[in-house]
Amino acid sequence: MADNPERPTIVIGINGSSDSVRGKLKPILNGIEEEQIPVSLEDIHVDNVVSRAYQAALSSRLSVGIAYDNHRFIVHYKNLPESEPLFDININDDLKLRMLGANAARLVKGIPFKKIS
């Protein structure tokens, strides 16, 4: 996790305490960190999960934001229209969450995505 607020990171927009979500996000965090891209959690008080992901992308110096609601995960890129996220999928599998995290990092790196079946 990135501790320096000046450091460019993928931002995961959460709506509440970061301590209570770290366990749920561990696979996605691992996928991002596997690709050697820093990540940070930011409290974004927006109820709509797509809008929260978009706001996270806008606040990210790497232009990539992630948000989730239960098992729905959104990966957004700041240059896309707010209503059209890059990924909007329901996942309840740690391996697929890890791959989604890796794909968010790969967006930053500009390399092909892993296929999430």
Secondary structure as GFF3:
##gff-version 3
##sequence-region A 1 117
A	DSSP	beta_strand	10	14	.	.	.	ID=ss1
A	DSSP	alpha_helix	22	34	.	.	.	ID=ss2
A	DSSP	beta_strand	39	43	.	.	.	ID=ss3
A	DSSP	alpha_helix	49	59	.	.	.	ID=ss4
A	DSSP	beta_strand	64	69	.	.	.	ID=ss5
A	DSSP	beta_strand	72	77	.	.	.	ID=ss6
A	DSSP	beta_strand	87	90	.	.	.	ID=ss7
A	DSSP	alpha_helix	94	109	.	.	.	ID=ss8
###
